[in-house]
């Protein structure tokens, strides 16, 4: 339980966490950048940012499909 509390106190801001999530979705990341991110990512921010990016990704795909099928 203490590990979870310590992880939630990590330094990385929400913006930096969002940037790390976007790099992960893109699929390109240096090993050193990945290791730095994993050491500093706040798990609460990570979950929130992951959900936001996933919803935006799904909505974008649906809009693209809808525009292609409508024409």
C-alpha positions in Angstrom: 0.0 0.0 0.0 2.9 2.3 0.7 4.3 1.7 -2.8 1.0 3.0 -4.3 1.1 6.1 -2.1 4.8 6.8 -3.1 4.0 6.3 -6.8 1.1 8.8 -6.6 3.6 11.4 -5.3 5.9 11.2 -8.3 7.0 14.4 -9.9 5.9 14.2 -13.6 3.2 16.8 -14.4 0.0 15.9 -16.3 1.3 17.6 -19.5 4.5 15.5 -19.4 2.4 12.4 -18.7 0.2 13.2 -21.7 3.2 13.6 -23.9 4.5 10.2 -22.8 1.1 8.7 -23.6 1.1 10.2 -27.0 4.6 8.9 -27.7 3.4 5.5 -26.6 0.4 5.7 -29.0 2.7 6.7 -31.8 5.0 3.8 -31.0 8.4 5.6 -31.2 10.4 6.1 -28.0 14.1 5.9 -27.1 14.9 3.5 -24.4 16.4 6.2 -22.2 13.3 8.3 -22.5 11.1 5.3 -21.7 13.2 4.5 -18.6 13.0 8.2 -17.4 9.3 8.3 -17.9 8.6 5.0 -16.0 10.6 6.3 -13.1 8.7 9.6 -12.9 5.2 8.8 -14.1 2.3 9.4 -11.7 0.0 6.4 -12.1 -3.1 8.5 -11.4 -2.1 10.9 -14.2 -1.2 7.9 -16.4 -4.7 6.4 -16.1 -6.5 9.7 -16.7 -4.3 10.7 -19.7 -4.6 7.2 -21.2 -8.4 7.3 -21.0 -8.5 10.8 -22.5 -6.2 9.9 -25.4 -8.1 6.6 -26.1 -11.5 8.4 -26.2 -10.1 11.1 -28.6 -8.6 8.3 -30.8 -11.9 6.4 -30.9 -13.9 9.5 -31.7 -11.5 10.5 -34.4 -11.7 7.1 -36.0 -15.5 7.2 -35.9 -15.6 10.6 -37.5 -13.3 9.4 -40.3 -15.4 6.3 -40.9 -18.6 8.3 -40.9 -17.3 10.9 -43.4 -16.0 8.1 -45.7 -19.2 6.1 -45.6 -21.4 9.2 -46.0 -19.8 10.0 -49.4 
